[in-house]
Amino acid sequence: MSRPVPYIDPSRPKPRLRPLKAWKHMQNLIADKEDTKEVFYIIEALNGNSLRKGFDRFCASENGLRLLEQRRYLPDILDDHGTLATYPENSVAHAYITFMQREGLSAAGLVAESEAHESITDPYEDDLQWFGERMRDTHDLFHVLTGYGRDALGEDALLGYTHSQHGGLGINFISFVGAREVAKHAPKGVNISAVVKEARKNGKAALRIVDQDIPALLQEPIADARARMNIPEPVLNKEALRSFQEAGIDPQLVAA
């Protein structure tokens, strides 16, 4: 018997909020902001039903059900730099390759980080699982399209942007605590909360990246993709980074 589309495993437990667990893993993340698996623990502990709500929005979007039926595995597409390099020079694909190679990242590496998280070792074989993985696999495309970097401020701003697109108390909590940590090191006059607020505003106004046809998006000129999706320049973030540099503070080391 074929299963309905979309299909959510009825044996899935109801999500529970676990604030103490989230706080424990937040302390670990503050100690080592590169320990990505801590992010997955915090999100699981606090995000409640936001994944389901985001999935419902995806299914109701223009291309959602078509993309769900295709069930493309994005890491294979994103890590095929040979194919992506054949796309136009000013495309999203070329910007993505440049970003990933500069940062020493891969889509497969992010998958490995998430699979180190204990609750993902035995995933549900349903469409909600696929959507959660799609959100994970598009994370670095968020960096490329929005212009927020991998420094501590850029990551916090990007989490604010992501929260506006997907909700989730866990993402909001990480962004809030992270911004407070960055503010401790910020030069005088730099308003970190304003940077994150701008990112939230931008994320709310833009089309959701997770709803896009990713193979088609990769072939678009990046300027056209940003205009079509209403993704503006991160003006306050860039101004803040200039202030860090003028003060002789390396933004890559802040809150590290």
VMD Tcl script that draws the C-alpha trace (Angstrom):
set ca {
  {0.00 0.00 0.00}
  {1.44 3.39 -0.96}
  {1.67 5.96 1.79}
  {0.15 9.45 1.51}
  {2.20 12.50 0.56}
  {3.09 14.17 2.79}
  {3.63 11.35 5.28}
  {4.51 11.81 8.97}
  {5.18 8.72 11.04}
  {2.31 8.43 13.56}
  {4.71 6.94 16.13}
  {6.62 10.21 16.41}
  {6.49 11.43 20.03}
  {5.10 14.87 20.80}
  {8.00 17.34 21.07}
  {8.77 18.47 24.64}
  {10.56 21.58 25.85}
  {13.69 20.83 27.92}
  {15.15 24.17 29.06}
  {17.74 22.68 31.46}
  {19.14 20.46 28.70}
  {19.26 23.48 26.39}
  {21.15 25.55 28.98}
  {23.74 22.80 29.51}
  {24.48 22.56 25.80}
  {24.48 26.35 25.45}
  {27.36 26.49 27.94}
  {29.22 23.96 25.81}
  {28.57 26.03 22.68}
  {29.80 29.22 24.34}
  {33.00 27.37 25.27}
  {33.49 26.20 21.68}
  {31.39 27.94 19.02}
  {32.75 25.53 16.37}
  {31.17 22.52 18.13}
  {28.20 22.42 15.76}
  {26.58 19.36 17.33}
  {25.68 21.46 20.39}
  {23.39 23.52 18.15}
  {21.39 20.39 17.29}
  {20.96 19.53 20.98}
  {19.71 23.03 21.80}
  {17.29 23.10 18.89}
  {15.89 19.69 19.80}
  {15.44 20.78 23.43}
  {13.57 24.01 22.66}
  {12.09 24.06 19.17}
  {8.91 22.18 20.05}
  {6.52 21.91 17.12}
  {8.23 24.51 14.92}
  {9.60 21.88 12.51}
  {6.09 20.61 11.81}
  {4.80 24.14 11.30}
  {7.64 24.91 8.90}
  {6.97 21.69 7.02}
  {3.29 22.59 6.63}
  {4.33 25.94 5.15}
  {6.72 24.18 2.79}
  {3.99 21.83 1.56}
  {1.66 24.78 0.98}
  {4.31 26.70 -0.99}
  {4.31 26.91 -4.79}
  {6.84 24.12 -5.35}
  {6.65 22.28 -2.03}
  {4.81 19.10 -2.97}
  {6.71 18.75 -6.24}
  {10.04 19.06 -4.43}
  {8.84 16.63 -1.77}
  {7.94 14.03 -4.39}
  {11.39 14.43 -5.99}
  {13.16 14.10 -2.60}
  {16.49 15.27 -4.01}
  {19.45 14.66 -1.68}
  {21.05 18.09 -1.51}
  {24.53 17.21 -0.13}
  {25.33 15.24 -3.31}
  {24.34 18.25 -5.42}
  {26.09 20.83 -3.25}
  {29.35 18.89 -2.94}
  {29.61 18.26 -6.68}
  {31.82 21.29 -7.22}
  {32.87 20.01 -10.63}
  {29.34 20.34 -11.96}
  {28.65 23.57 -10.08}
  {31.78 25.11 -11.60}
  {30.25 24.73 -15.09}
  {27.46 27.17 -14.16}
  {27.78 30.87 -15.07}
  {30.54 32.74 -13.28}
  {28.21 35.12 -11.46}
  {25.81 32.34 -10.39}
  {24.80 31.29 -6.90}
  {26.76 28.09 -7.54}
  {30.05 29.94 -8.05}
  {29.48 32.06 -4.94}
  {28.71 28.87 -3.02}
  {31.88 27.09 -4.20}
  {33.99 30.13 -3.29}
  {32.46 30.31 0.19}
  {32.74 26.60 0.95}
  {36.34 26.30 -0.26}
  {37.42 29.44 1.58}
  {35.86 28.18 4.82}
  {37.01 24.58 4.39}
  {33.44 23.27 4.55}
  {31.37 20.60 2.83}
  {27.71 19.66 2.87}
  {28.74 16.12 3.84}
  {30.62 17.53 6.83}
  {27.46 19.17 8.16}
  {25.61 15.88 7.74}
  {28.30 14.14 9.80}
  {27.97 16.77 12.53}
  {24.22 16.25 12.72}
  {24.54 12.47 12.76}
  {26.83 12.76 15.78}
  {23.74 14.01 17.59}
  {22.27 11.04 19.43}
  {18.62 11.51 18.45}
  {19.45 11.56 14.71}
  {21.23 8.21 14.64}
  {17.89 6.40 14.20}
  {15.81 8.80 12.08}
  {12.17 8.41 11.20}
  {11.63 7.36 7.61}
  {9.05 10.02 6.87}
  {8.71 13.31 5.04}
  {9.19 15.41 8.17}
  {12.64 13.84 8.59}
  {13.46 14.72 4.97}
  {12.36 18.32 5.52}
  {14.46 18.66 8.67}
  {17.49 17.42 6.74}
  {16.71 19.88 3.94}
  {16.77 22.74 6.43}
  {20.15 21.51 7.69}
  {21.57 21.08 4.18}
  {20.64 24.61 3.06}
  {22.38 26.32 6.02}
  {25.48 27.36 4.10}
  {23.34 28.65 1.23}
  {21.86 31.02 3.82}
  {25.36 32.42 4.39}
  {25.98 32.80 0.66}
  {22.67 34.45 -0.21}
  {22.32 36.73 2.82}
  {25.97 37.83 3.05}
  {26.30 37.00 6.76}
  {29.70 35.47 7.51}
  {30.85 32.70 9.82}
  {32.29 35.05 12.43}
  {30.36 35.08 15.72}
  {28.34 38.18 14.82}
  {27.51 36.83 11.37}
  {26.33 33.52 12.79}
  {24.16 35.25 15.40}
  {22.64 37.54 12.79}
  {22.01 34.59 10.49}
  {20.23 32.77 13.32}
  {17.99 35.81 13.72}
  {17.31 35.71 9.98}
  {16.62 31.98 10.17}
  {14.28 32.40 13.14}
  {12.18 34.84 11.15}
  {11.88 32.28 8.35}
  {11.36 29.13 10.44}
  {10.56 30.05 14.04}
  {11.77 27.88 16.89}
  {12.63 28.88 20.44}
  {15.94 27.02 20.21}
  {17.22 29.09 17.29}
  {16.01 32.26 19.01}
  {17.78 31.31 22.25}
  {21.10 30.64 20.52}
  {20.90 33.96 18.68}
  {20.04 35.90 21.84}
  {22.78 34.40 24.02}
  {25.32 34.58 21.21}
  {24.60 38.27 20.62}
  {25.13 38.98 24.31}
  {28.51 37.24 24.17}
  {29.56 39.22 21.09}
  {28.42 42.49 22.70}
  {30.94 41.93 25.52}
  {33.76 42.30 22.97}
  {32.23 44.91 20.66}
  {33.85 48.32 20.15}
  {32.10 51.26 21.76}
  {29.14 52.46 19.72}
  {28.47 49.14 17.96}
  {24.87 48.08 18.58}
  {24.87 44.28 18.29}
  {21.16 43.95 19.01}
  {20.43 46.30 16.10}
  {22.46 44.06 13.77}
  {20.41 41.02 14.79}
  {17.16 43.00 14.61}
  {17.98 44.01 11.04}
  {18.64 40.35 10.19}
  {15.28 39.34 11.65}
  {13.55 42.02 9.61}
  {15.33 40.88 6.45}
  {14.44 37.23 7.03}
  {10.79 38.04 7.60}
  {10.52 40.05 4.39}
  {12.35 37.55 2.15}
  {11.16 34.36 0.48}
  {12.19 31.25 2.41}
  {15.34 29.64 1.06}
  {14.18 26.16 2.06}
  {11.15 26.51 -0.25}
  {13.31 27.11 -3.33}
  {14.15 24.63 -6.08}
  {17.81 24.42 -5.06}
  {19.29 23.02 -8.33}
  {17.53 25.81 -10.24}
  {18.55 28.42 -7.67}
  {22.21 27.45 -8.00}
  {22.13 28.36 -11.70}
  {20.65 31.83 -11.18}
  {22.84 34.94 -11.20}
  {23.26 35.67 -7.50}
  {22.15 39.30 -7.85}
  {18.96 38.16 -9.60}
  {18.30 35.48 -6.98}
  {18.65 37.99 -4.14}
  {16.35 40.46 -5.91}
  {13.73 37.80 -6.69}
  {13.76 36.54 -3.11}
  {13.86 40.06 -1.63}
  {17.15 39.49 0.23}
  {18.75 42.91 0.93}
  {22.31 43.85 1.87}
  {23.10 43.30 5.58}
  {23.97 46.99 6.04}
  {24.31 47.14 9.83}
  {26.28 43.91 9.93}
  {28.83 45.29 7.46}
  {29.11 48.54 9.42}
  {29.68 46.59 12.65}
  {32.40 44.47 11.04}
  {34.19 47.60 9.83}
  {34.10 48.94 13.40}
  {35.60 45.71 14.72}
  {38.39 45.89 12.15}
  {39.11 49.58 12.83}
  {39.38 48.74 16.54}
  {41.85 45.96 15.77}
  {39.45 43.22 16.86}
  {39.31 40.09 14.72}
  {35.59 39.22 14.36}
  {36.54 35.60 13.75}
  {37.91 35.36 17.30}
  {35.06 37.12 19.08}
  {33.16 34.77 21.43}
  {35.37 31.90 20.29}
}
mol new
graphics top color blue
foreach p $ca { graphics top sphere $p radius 0.5 }
foreach p [lrange $ca 0 end-1] q [lrange $ca 1 end] { graphics top cylinder $p $q radius 0.2 }
display resetview
